[in-house]
Protein backbone atom coordinates (compact mmCIF):
# COMPACT_ATOMS: atom_id res chain seq x y z
CA UNK A 1 0.00 0.00 0.00
CA UNK A 2 1.16 3.53 -0.84
CA UNK A 3 -0.96 6.33 0.65
CA UNK A 4 -1.15 9.95 -0.50
CA UNK A 5 -2.74 12.24 2.10
CA UNK A 6 -4.26 15.61 1.16
CA UNK A 7 -4.96 17.94 4.08
CA UNK A 8 -5.35 21.66 4.68
CA UNK A 9 -4.04 21.44 8.25
CA UNK A 10 -0.95 19.57 9.40
CA UNK A 11 1.91 19.77 11.89
CA UNK A 12 3.37 22.03 13.16
CA UNK A 13 -0.12 23.57 13.42
CA UNK A 14 -1.61 22.79 16.85
CA UNK A 15 -5.20 21.57 16.60
CA UNK A 16 -6.95 18.25 16.93
CA UNK A 17 -7.07 17.48 13.21
CA UNK A 18 -3.43 18.36 12.54
CA UNK A 19 -2.18 16.34 15.50
CA UNK A 20 -4.31 13.31 14.58
CA UNK A 21 -3.10 13.32 10.98
CA UNK A 22 0.51 13.68 12.09
CA UNK A 23 0.07 10.65 14.35
CA UNK A 24 -1.49 8.72 11.46
CA UNK A 25 1.44 9.41 9.12
CA UNK A 26 3.97 8.62 11.87
CA UNK A 27 2.18 5.32 12.45
CA UNK A 28 2.34 4.48 8.73
CA UNK A 29 6.04 5.29 8.53
CA UNK A 30 6.75 3.15 11.61
CA UNK A 31 5.14 0.23 9.78
CA UNK A 32 7.02 0.89 6.55
CA UNK A 33 3.90 1.97 4.67
CA UNK A 34 4.99 4.64 2.13
CA UNK A 35 3.10 7.88 2.71
CA UNK A 36 3.27 11.25 0.98
CA UNK A 37 1.50 14.27 2.52
CA UNK A 38 0.29 17.31 0.58
CA UNK A 39 -0.24 20.18 3.04
CA UNK A 40 -0.17 23.99 3.17
CA UNK A 41 2.67 26.00 4.58
CA UNK A 42 1.81 26.71 8.22
CA UNK A 43 1.28 30.16 9.70
CA UNK A 44 4.27 32.42 9.15
CA UNK A 45 5.27 32.25 12.81
CA UNK A 46 6.00 28.56 12.47
CA UNK A 47 8.68 27.01 10.29
CA UNK A 48 8.34 23.25 9.76
CA UNK A 49 11.41 21.15 9.19
CA UNK A 50 11.85 20.07 5.59
CA UNK A 51 10.63 16.50 5.11
CA UNK A 52 10.82 14.18 2.08
CA UNK A 53 7.37 12.89 3.11
CA UNK A 54 5.58 16.26 3.03
CA UNK A 55 4.95 18.52 0.04
CA UNK A 56 4.22 22.10 1.15
CA UNK A 57 2.35 24.90 -0.65
CA UNK A 58 1.73 28.61 -0.12
CA UNK A 59 -1.51 29.20 1.75
CA UNK A 60 -3.93 31.63 3.36
CA UNK A 61 -6.15 31.11 6.44
CA UNK A 62 -9.73 29.91 6.04
CA UNK A 63 -11.97 32.48 7.75
CA UNK A 64 -14.19 29.95 9.56
CA UNK A 65 -11.26 27.93 10.85
CA UNK A 66 -7.84 29.63 10.53
CA UNK A 67 -6.05 26.40 11.50
CA UNK A 68 -7.21 25.10 8.10
CA UNK A 69 -5.26 27.04 5.52
CA UNK A 70 -6.39 27.28 1.90
CA UNK A 71 -3.44 26.05 -0.12
CA UNK A 72 -2.45 27.54 -3.46
CA UNK A 73 -0.86 24.46 -5.02
CA UNK A 74 0.93 24.25 -8.34
CA UNK A 75 -1.02 21.61 -10.33
CA UNK A 76 2.03 20.57 -12.32
CA UNK A 77 4.07 20.07 -9.15
CA UNK A 78 1.29 18.05 -7.51
CA UNK A 79 0.86 15.84 -10.57
CA UNK A 80 4.59 15.18 -10.91
CA UNK A 81 4.93 14.30 -7.24
CA UNK A 82 2.00 11.88 -7.44
CA UNK A 83 3.22 10.30 -10.68
CA UNK A 84 6.59 9.66 -9.04
CA UNK A 85 5.05 8.36 -5.80
CA UNK A 86 2.48 6.06 -7.50
CA UNK A 87 -0.17 5.94 -4.74
CA UNK A 88 -2.44 2.93 -4.41
CA UNK A 89 -4.94 4.85 -2.26
CA UNK A 90 -5.69 8.53 -1.76
CA UNK A 91 -6.90 9.95 1.56
CA UNK A 92 -8.55 13.39 1.52
CA UNK A 93 -8.84 14.83 5.02
CA UNK A 94 -10.26 18.33 4.42
CA UNK A 95 -12.76 19.52 1.78
CA UNK A 96 -10.73 22.45 0.45
CA UNK A 97 -8.21 23.11 -2.31
CA UNK A 98 -5.83 20.26 -1.63
CA UNK A 99 -8.65 17.79 -1.12
CA UNK A 100 -10.03 18.74 -4.53
CA UNK A 101 -6.66 17.98 -6.12
CA UNK A 102 -6.65 14.58 -4.44
CA UNK A 103 -10.15 13.77 -5.70
CA UNK A 104 -9.31 14.89 -9.24
CA UNK A 105 -6.19 12.73 -9.37
CA UNK A 106 -8.00 9.70 -7.92
CA UNK A 107 -10.79 9.98 -10.48
CA UNK A 108 -8.45 10.53 -13.40
CA UNK A 109 -6.22 7.56 -12.55
CA UNK A 110 -8.91 5.30 -11.05
CA UNK A 111 -7.19 5.20 -7.65
CA UNK A 112 -9.27 4.14 -4.63
CA UNK A 113 -10.35 7.11 -2.53
CA UNK A 114 -11.09 7.47 1.19
CA UNK A 115 -11.92 10.54 3.25
CA UNK A 116 -11.95 11.57 6.88
CA UNK A 117 -14.65 13.92 8.13
CA UNK A 118 -13.38 16.03 11.03
CA UNK A 119 -15.45 19.20 11.40
CA UNK A 120 -19.12 20.20 11.32
CA UNK A 121 -18.47 23.40 9.40
CA UNK A 122 -22.21 23.94 8.94
CA UNK A 123 -22.58 24.41 12.70
CA UNK A 124 -20.03 27.21 12.63
CA UNK A 125 -22.05 29.35 10.23
CA UNK A 126 -24.59 30.63 12.76
CA UNK A 127 -21.76 31.97 14.94
CA UNK A 128 -20.63 34.14 12.02
CA UNK A 129 -24.16 35.20 10.90
CA UNK A 130 -23.98 33.36 7.58
CA UNK A 131 -26.60 30.69 8.17
CA UNK A 132 -27.85 31.26 4.63
CA UNK A 133 -24.85 29.25 3.39
CA UNK A 134 -25.90 26.01 5.09
CA UNK A 135 -27.73 24.42 2.13
CA UNK A 136 -25.02 25.45 -0.30
CA UNK A 137 -22.29 24.13 2.00
CA UNK A 138 -24.00 20.75 2.41
CA UNK A 139 -24.52 20.47 -1.33
CA UNK A 140 -20.78 20.88 -1.77
CA UNK A 141 -19.86 18.55 1.14
CA UNK A 142 -22.13 15.83 -0.29
CA UNK A 143 -20.52 16.19 -3.72
CA UNK A 144 -17.00 16.18 -2.27
CA UNK A 145 -17.51 12.82 -0.53
CA UNK A 146 -19.67 11.05 -3.12
CA UNK A 147 -16.90 8.89 -4.63
CA UNK A 148 -15.17 7.88 -1.39
CA UNK A 149 -15.11 4.17 -0.64
CA UNK A 150 -14.94 4.92 3.10
CA UNK A 151 -15.61 8.12 5.04
CA UNK A 152 -13.98 7.93 8.47
CA UNK A 153 -15.67 9.92 11.23
CA UNK A 154 -14.37 10.54 14.77
CA UNK A 155 -17.41 9.45 16.78
CA UNK A 156 -20.62 7.46 16.70
CA UNK A 157 -22.59 10.67 17.13
CA UNK A 158 -21.00 12.11 13.97
CA UNK A 159 -21.79 8.92 12.07
CA UNK A 160 -25.40 9.19 13.23
CA UNK A 161 -25.57 12.84 12.13
CA UNK A 162 -24.33 11.99 8.63
CA UNK A 163 -26.59 8.96 8.38
CA UNK A 164 -29.54 11.22 9.23
CA UNK A 165 -28.47 13.41 6.30
CA UNK A 166 -28.83 10.46 3.96
CA UNK A 167 -25.22 9.33 3.73
CA UNK A 168 -24.73 5.62 3.02
CA UNK A 169 -24.02 3.95 6.35
CA UNK A 170 -22.02 1.22 4.59
CA UNK A 171 -19.43 3.83 3.61
CA UNK A 172 -19.22 5.37 7.09
CA UNK A 173 -16.77 4.05 9.68
CA UNK A 174 -15.74 5.38 13.08
CA UNK A 175 -12.09 6.38 13.39
CA UNK A 176 -12.05 7.39 17.03
CA UNK A 177 -9.28 9.24 18.86
CA UNK A 178 -6.77 8.05 21.42
CA UNK A 179 -4.59 9.71 24.01
CA UNK A 180 -0.90 9.32 24.84
CA UNK A 181 -1.03 8.50 28.54
CA UNK A 182 2.74 8.90 28.83
CA UNK A 183 2.33 12.59 28.01
CA UNK A 184 -1.10 13.15 29.59
CA UNK A 185 -1.14 11.90 33.19
CA UNK A 186 -2.29 13.08 36.65
CA UNK A 187 1.16 13.84 38.07
CA UNK A 188 1.66 17.51 38.99
CA UNK A 189 3.12 19.70 41.71
CA UNK A 190 -0.06 21.71 42.02
CA UNK A 191 1.20 24.08 44.72
CA UNK A 192 4.29 24.96 42.69
CA UNK A 193 2.30 25.46 39.47
CA UNK A 194 -0.25 27.76 41.12
CA UNK A 195 2.43 29.71 42.98
CA UNK A 196 4.34 30.31 39.73
CA UNK A 197 1.22 32.01 38.36
CA UNK A 198 0.37 33.97 41.49
CA UNK A 199 -2.50 31.67 42.39
CA UNK A 200 -1.11 29.96 45.48
CA UNK A 201 -4.14 30.76 47.65
CA UNK A 202 -6.69 29.50 45.11
CA UNK A 203 -8.67 26.62 46.63
CA UNK A 204 -10.64 25.56 43.54
CA UNK A 205 -9.46 25.65 39.91
CA UNK A 206 -11.88 25.50 36.99
CA UNK A 207 -9.97 24.99 33.74
CA UNK A 208 -10.90 25.54 30.07
CA UNK A 209 -8.63 24.62 27.14
CA UNK A 210 -9.43 25.19 23.50
CA UNK A 211 -9.56 27.68 20.69
CA UNK A 212 -11.07 31.02 21.68
CA UNK A 213 -13.63 31.39 18.92
CA UNK A 214 -17.42 31.85 18.87
CA UNK A 215 -18.20 28.22 17.98
CA UNK A 216 -16.37 26.95 21.09
CA UNK A 217 -18.85 28.65 23.48
CA UNK A 218 -16.13 29.87 25.83
CA UNK A 219 -18.45 32.77 26.67
CA UNK A 220 -20.80 30.22 28.26
CA UNK A 221 -17.90 28.98 30.38
CA UNK A 222 -17.26 32.50 31.68
CA UNK A 223 -20.93 33.18 32.43
CA UNK A 224 -21.35 29.81 34.16
CA UNK A 225 -18.23 30.36 36.24
CA UNK A 226 -19.34 33.89 37.18
CA UNK A 227 -22.60 32.50 38.58
CA UNK A 228 -20.79 29.63 40.35
CA UNK A 229 -18.28 32.01 41.94
CA UNK A 230 -20.94 34.52 42.97
CA UNK A 231 -23.32 31.95 44.48
CA UNK A 232 -21.09 29.11 45.65
CA UNK A 233 -17.32 29.63 45.87
CA UNK A 234 -16.08 33.24 45.84
CA UNK A 235 -12.42 32.12 45.89
CA UNK A 236 -12.62 29.84 42.85
CA UNK A 237 -10.37 30.69 39.90
CA UNK A 238 -11.07 30.26 36.19
CA UNK A 239 -7.99 29.44 34.10
CA UNK A 240 -8.32 29.64 30.31
CA UNK A 241 -5.72 28.12 27.98
CA UNK A 242 -5.94 28.97 24.30
CA UNK A 243 -5.98 31.77 21.78
CA UNK A 244 -8.13 32.86 18.89
CA UNK A 245 -10.29 35.62 17.42
CA UNK A 246 -12.51 35.91 20.52
CA UNK A 247 -9.66 36.39 22.98
CA UNK A 248 -10.10 40.12 23.63
CA UNK A 249 -13.90 39.88 23.63
CA UNK A 250 -13.77 37.12 26.25
CA UNK A 251 -11.40 39.14 28.43
CA UNK A 252 -13.86 42.03 28.31
CA UNK A 253 -16.73 39.71 29.17
CA UNK A 254 -14.83 38.39 32.18
CA UNK A 255 -14.25 41.93 33.45
CA UNK A 256 -17.91 42.86 32.94
CA UNK A 257 -19.08 39.77 34.84
CA UNK A 258 -16.63 40.37 37.68
CA UNK A 259 -14.49 37.33 36.91
CA UNK A 260 -10.75 37.73 37.35
CA UNK A 261 -10.04 34.97 34.84
CA UNK A 262 -6.46 33.87 34.33
CA UNK A 263 -5.85 33.83 30.55
CA UNK A 264 -2.76 31.77 29.72
CA UNK A 265 -2.84 32.31 25.96
CA UNK A 266 -1.63 29.50 23.72
CA UNK A 267 -0.37 26.74 26.01
CA UNK A 268 1.80 23.90 24.73
CA UNK A 269 2.92 20.66 26.32
CA UNK A 270 4.12 19.90 28.92
CA UNK A 271 2.55 22.95 30.62
CA UNK A 272 -0.88 22.03 29.26
CA UNK A 273 -0.72 18.65 31.00
CA UNK A 274 0.17 20.40 34.26
CA UNK A 275 -2.95 22.56 34.12
CA UNK A 276 -5.21 19.63 33.26
CA UNK A 277 -3.81 17.70 36.22
CA UNK A 278 -4.05 20.67 38.60
CA UNK A 279 -7.68 21.42 37.72
CA UNK A 280 -10.49 20.53 40.09
CA UNK A 281 -12.88 20.59 37.11
CA UNK A 282 -12.41 20.76 33.34
CA UNK A 283 -15.16 22.96 31.87
CA UNK A 284 -15.81 22.56 28.13
CA UNK A 285 -19.14 23.93 26.85
CA UNK A 286 -18.45 23.63 23.09
CA UNK A 287 -21.51 22.36 21.21
CA UNK A 288 -19.86 21.87 17.81
CA UNK A 289 -17.37 19.06 18.46
CA UNK A 290 -17.14 15.95 16.31
CA UNK A 291 -14.95 14.37 19.02
CA UNK A 292 -13.33 16.83 21.44
CA UNK A 293 -9.73 15.70 22.00
CA UNK A 294 -9.32 18.00 24.99
CA UNK A 295 -11.98 16.10 26.93
CA UNK A 296 -10.06 12.83 26.63
CA UNK A 297 -6.81 14.62 27.49
CA UNK A 298 -8.41 16.09 30.62
CA UNK A 299 -9.64 12.66 31.69
CA UNK A 300 -6.15 11.19 31.22
CA UNK A 301 -4.85 13.89 33.59
CA UNK A 302 -7.45 13.15 36.24
CA UNK A 303 -9.71 16.17 35.77
CA UNK A 304 -13.48 15.61 36.17
CA UNK A 305 -15.23 16.84 33.03
CA UNK A 306 -18.27 19.09 32.59
CA UNK A 307 -19.29 19.34 28.93
CA UNK A 308 -22.22 20.00 26.60
CA UNK A 309 -24.77 17.25 26.08
CA UNK A 310 -24.31 17.21 22.31
CA UNK A 311 -21.81 16.26 19.63
CA UNK A 312 -18.82 13.97 19.76
CA UNK A 313 -18.01 14.62 23.43
CA UNK A 314 -21.01 12.49 24.34
CA UNK A 315 -19.13 9.43 23.03
CA UNK A 316 -16.45 10.04 25.66
CA UNK A 317 -18.41 11.44 28.60
CA UNK A 318 -21.07 9.19 30.11
CA UNK A 319 -23.36 11.41 32.14
CA UNK A 320 -23.25 10.68 35.87
CA UNK A 321 -20.50 8.08 35.30
CA UNK A 322 -17.25 9.75 34.23
CA UNK A 323 -18.48 13.33 33.85
CA UNK A 324 -21.47 15.62 33.76
CA UNK A 325 -23.25 16.72 30.57
CA UNK A 326 -25.18 19.99 30.48
CA UNK A 327 -27.77 21.71 28.35
CA UNK A 328 -25.87 23.26 25.41
CA UNK A 329 -25.56 27.03 25.70
CA UNK A 330 -27.08 27.20 29.19
CA UNK A 331 -24.83 28.99 31.67
CA UNK A 332 -27.24 28.02 34.47
CA UNK A 333 -26.92 24.33 33.62
CA UNK A 334 -23.12 24.48 33.60
CA UNK A 335 -23.05 26.50 36.83
CA UNK A 336 -25.24 23.88 38.51
CA UNK A 337 -22.84 21.14 37.41
CA UNK A 338 -19.88 23.09 38.79
CA UNK A 339 -21.69 23.51 42.10
CA UNK A 340 -22.58 19.83 42.28
CA UNK A 341 -18.98 18.73 41.80
CA UNK A 342 -17.72 21.36 44.24
CA UNK A 343 -20.06 20.22 47.01
CA UNK A 344 -19.58 16.48 46.44
CA UNK A 345 -15.92 15.50 46.75
CA UNK A 346 -16.72 11.79 46.54
CA UNK A 347 -18.46 12.39 43.19
CA UNK A 348 -15.40 14.27 41.93
CA UNK A 349 -13.17 11.41 42.99
CA UNK A 350 -15.37 8.77 41.34
CA UNK A 351 -15.48 10.68 38.07
CA UNK A 352 -11.75 11.30 38.21
CA UNK A 353 -11.06 7.57 38.63
CA UNK A 354 -13.51 6.52 35.92
CA UNK A 355 -12.18 9.12 33.50
CA UNK A 356 -8.65 7.86 34.07
CA UNK A 357 -9.77 4.28 33.50
CA UNK A 358 -11.51 5.23 30.25
CA UNK A 359 -8.48 7.12 28.93
CA UNK A 360 -6.17 4.17 29.63
CA UNK A 361 -8.22 2.06 27.21
CA UNK A 362 -7.90 4.52 24.30
CA UNK A 363 -4.74 3.16 22.66
CA UNK A 364 -3.61 5.00 19.52
CA UNK A 365 -1.94 1.86 18.14
CA UNK A 366 -5.11 -0.21 18.41
CA UNK A 367 -7.10 2.60 16.76
CA UNK A 368 -4.62 2.94 13.89
CA UNK A 369 -4.38 -0.83 13.44
CA UNK A 370 -8.10 -0.90 12.69
CA UNK A 371 -7.87 2.13 10.40
CA UNK A 372 -4.94 0.65 8.47
CA UNK A 373 -6.84 -2.60 7.91
CA UNK A 374 -9.76 -0.71 6.37
CA UNK A 375 -7.57 1.49 4.18
CA UNK A 376 -5.50 -1.51 3.04
CA UNK A 377 -8.74 -3.25 2.09
CA UNK A 378 -9.62 -0.31 -0.15
CA UNK A 379 -6.09 -0.12 -1.58
CA UNK A 380 -6.18 -3.77 -2.64
CA UNK A 381 -9.76 -3.75 -3.92
CA UNK A 382 -10.24 -4.73 -7.55
CA UNK A 383 -13.70 -3.18 -7.76
CA UNK A 384 -13.13 0.53 -8.32
CA UNK A 385 -16.42 1.19 -10.07
CA UNK A 386 -17.52 3.54 -7.30
CA UNK A 387 -15.15 6.21 -8.71
CA UNK A 388 -16.33 7.99 -11.81
CA UNK A 389 -13.45 8.26 -14.26
CA UNK A 390 -12.68 11.71 -15.66
CA UNK A 391 -10.41 12.85 -18.45
CA UNK A 392 -7.92 15.68 -18.61
N, C-alpha and C positions, 0 to 999 in steps of 0.2 A: 504493500500500500504506500502511496505517495500523496500526501495531503497538502493542498494549497488553501490557506486561510485568508479571507478578505475581511478586514475589520476597520472601522473608523475610530476605534479607541484601543490603545495597546500600551504596555509598559514603555516608558516610565510613568505614564499617567496613573494617578491613584484614584481608582474607583472600582466598584465591584466587578464590572464587566471586564475591564482591562486586566485586573489581577487574575480573574478566572481564566481568561484566554492565555495569559502568560503561563499559568500553571499547566494548562492543557498542552501547550507547545513544549514546555519543559518535560512533561510526562512522555510525550511522543519521542522526543530526542533521547531520553533515558532508555527507551525501548527500541532504539535504532529504527524508528519509523521516520523516513524523510519528510520534512515539513518546511514549507516556504510561506512566510507571512507577508502580506501586502497591507501596509498600515500608513497612516499619515505621520508627518513629522509632529512631534509633541509641541506643547506650548513653548514659546521662545525661551522661557526661564529654565527649561529642562533640556539637557543635551544627552540623548541616548548614545550608548557605545555602539560603534559600527558592528554589525553582525552579518555574516554570510547567509543567515536564515531569515532576515527581515529586509524587505524592500520598502524604502521610505519615500514619501511624496509630500510636496508643499501642501499646506492646508490652511483652513480658516475655521473658527469655532462655529458650531451649530447653535443657533440662538436658544432653542429649547433645552439644550443639554450640552454646554460648552466642553464637557469632557469628550464628547463625540465631535471630532473635527472633520469637516468636509474636505476630503482630499481632492487635489487637482492633478490627477495622474496623467502621465504621458502614455497614450494608448500603445504606441510602438514599443516603448520600454516594457510595459506590462506584458504584451504579447510575446516579446522575445524571451523574457524571463520565464514565462509559462512554457513556451516551446522547448526551452532548454531543460526545465525541471521535469516535464512530462507527468503531470499529476494524474492519479487514477481516481481521485475524488476531490471535489471542491466544496469547501465549507464557507458559507457566507454568514457573518455574525451580526452585521448591522445593515439596515436597508437604505444605505446612502450611496455615494458615488462609487466607492470601491466595491461594495456588494453588487452593484449593477455590472461592473466589469467582470466580476466572477461569474455571474449568471450568463452574461453574453458569451464568455469563453466556453462555459460548460455546454450551452446549447449548440454553439457552432461546432464543437468537437465531440459532441455526444458523450460528455464526461458526467458520471453520476454526481448529483448535487444534494447537499444537505444544508440546513440552516439552523441557527440557534436564535431563539426569540428571547430577548433580555428585558425589554422595557415597554411598558404600556404608554407609548407617546400620546395616545388619544386622551389619556387622563390628565396629561399636563396642560392641555389646551385651555381648559377653563381657568386655570391659574394665570394665564396670560391674555384672557379676554378674546380668545380666537376660537370659541366653540364651533363657529360656523365651518371650520375646516374638518370637523370630525368625519363626516361622510366621505369627503374627498381623500382624507388620509387613509381610511380603512379600505377604500377602493384600491389605492396604491399598495397598501400592505398585503391585501389579498392577492393582487397580481404578482407582487414580488416573490411570494412564497409558493405560487401555484405549481411549479415544476420540481419542488424539493421532495426527494424520496422520504426523508425524515425531517421533522421540525422539532428540535430539542428545546424544551421549556424548563424553567428552573423549579417549578412547583406544581403540585396537583391542582391547586387553585387556578393557576394560569392555564393549565391544560383544560380545565372545566370552562374557563372564560372563553377560550378559543373554540372549544367544541360548541358552546352556546351560540357562537357567531357562525356556525355552519362549517367549520373546518373539519376535515376528515380525521376522525379519531385514530384511524389506522396509521396515519402519518405523524401523529403526535407522540412524543416520548419524553418522559421526565428526565432531565439531566440536573439533578439536585446539586447543592453546594456542600462542601466540607469545611473543616477548620483545622488548622495546624496547631495542635494542642501543645507542641513544644514552644511555640511562640506566644500563644494565647493561653494563659494559665492564671490561677488565683494568687500566686505569690507576689507580695508587694510589701514594702515598708510604708504603710499608710501614713504614719506620723511624719516621717521624713518628707514624703511627697507633698503633703498638705502644708507643712512648714515652709517648704521651698517656694510655695506660691502664696504665702501669707495667709494661710487658711488653717493654722494649727488649732484654733479653738472651735472649729466647725464640727458639730456633733453628727450631722446627717448630710450626706452628699447625694444629690440627684444629678445624674450624668446623662447628657445627650451627645451623640456623635453622628455626624452625617453632613451632607452638603447643605449649606444655608441658602435654600431656594424656596420659592412659594410652594411647590408641589411636595415638599418634605414636611410641611405643617409644623415647623419649629415654633411658629407663633402660638400654636396651641400648647406646646410644651411650656412656654413662658407664662401664658395665662393660667394654665393649670397649676404651675408651681407657685405663682403669685397667690392664688386662692389657698393652696396648701400651707404656704408660709404664714399667711395672714391668720388663718383659722386654726392651724394645728401646731406648727413648729416654727417659731419666729427666728430660730437660729440656723435653720436649714440653708444650704448653699446649692445653687444651680451652677453646674460647670458645663460649658458648651464647647465641644471640639469640632472644628470644621470651618470652612470658608465658603463664600459664594455671593451671588448678587444681592441676597437679602441681608447681608451681614450688618450694614449700618442701620437698616430699618429695624432689625431685631434688637439692636442695642438701644435704639430710641424707645422701642416698645417696653423693654425691660425697665428703663428709667421712668417711663410714664406709669408703669404698674408697680413702681416701688421695689423692684427686684434688683439687687446688686449682683447680677449674674457675672460669673467669671468666664469671659470669652478667651479661649486658648488660641483661636485661629487654627490654621491647618496643623494637625498633630500626627506625626508619623510614629512608626514603631521605633524603639520599644516603649516610648512614653505613652502611646495610646493604650497599650496593655496595662500599664500601671494605673491609668485612670479607670479603666473598666474594673480592675480588681479592687480599687479603692472605693468604688461607688457602693452606696447602700441600695440604690435602685438605678436601673437603666431605663430612661424614659424615651420612647420612640413613637411619636404619634403619626408618622407618615402613613398615608392611606393609598399610596400609589405603587407600592413595592410588588415586584414579581417574585422576590425571595426575601431580601433584607439581610445581607451578610452580617451587618453590624449586630443584629440580634443574636446570631449564633456565636459571634465573637464574644459578646457580653456574657453569654451563658458559660462559655469555656473559661472565662475569667472569674466566674462565681458571682456575677451580678444578677439579682432578680430582675425580671423584665416586665415592663408595662408597655403595651403596644396597642395599635388599633386593631379592631376586630374585622379586618378586611385584608384582602390581598395575600401575597405569598408568605407573610409573617405568620399567618394562621397555620401553615404547615409545620412550623417550628414550635410555636407557642401553644401549648394545650391549656386552655383557660382553667384556672383553679388547680392545675397540676404543676406545671413548671413556669408559670407566669400568669399575668392578668391581662385580659383583652378588654378594650374599652370602646365605647361608641365613637366612631370616627368623627373628628372635628369637634367633639364635645369637651371643652375644658373642665366642666363640672365632673364628667365621668372620669377623666384622667386624675383630677384632684382627689376624687373619692378613692381611687385605687392607690394613690400615693399615701393617703391617710391610713388606709387599711393595712398596708405593708408596714408603715411606721409604727402603728399601735400593736401589731402582732409579730413579735420577733420570731416566734416558732414558725409562722407561715413563711417569713423571709428565709429562714434557714432551710425549710423543706423545699422551697422553690429553688434556692441556691443549689442544693444537693441534686435535685432532679434535673436542673439545667446542665450542671456539670456532667451528669451521667449521660444525658442526651448528646452533648457535644462530643464526648469520648467515642461515641458510636459513628460519628460522621467522618469516616476515613476518606481522604481524597483519592488514595490509590484504588480503593474498592469502587468509588464512583467513576473514576476514569477507566478502570478495567471494563466496566459495563458499557461506557460510551464508546470505547475503542472497538468492542465487539460489534456494536451496531454499525459503526462507520465502516469497519472492515467488511461487514456483510454487504453494504451498499457498494463499496469499492470493487468487490469481486462479482457483483451481480451481472449476469448476462442480459437480463431484461432491462433495457434502458428506454423503453417505449414511453415512459412517463415524461421524458424531456422532449419538447418539440424542437426539432432541428431547425436552425436558421442559417442563412447564407451571409457571406460578406464579413 
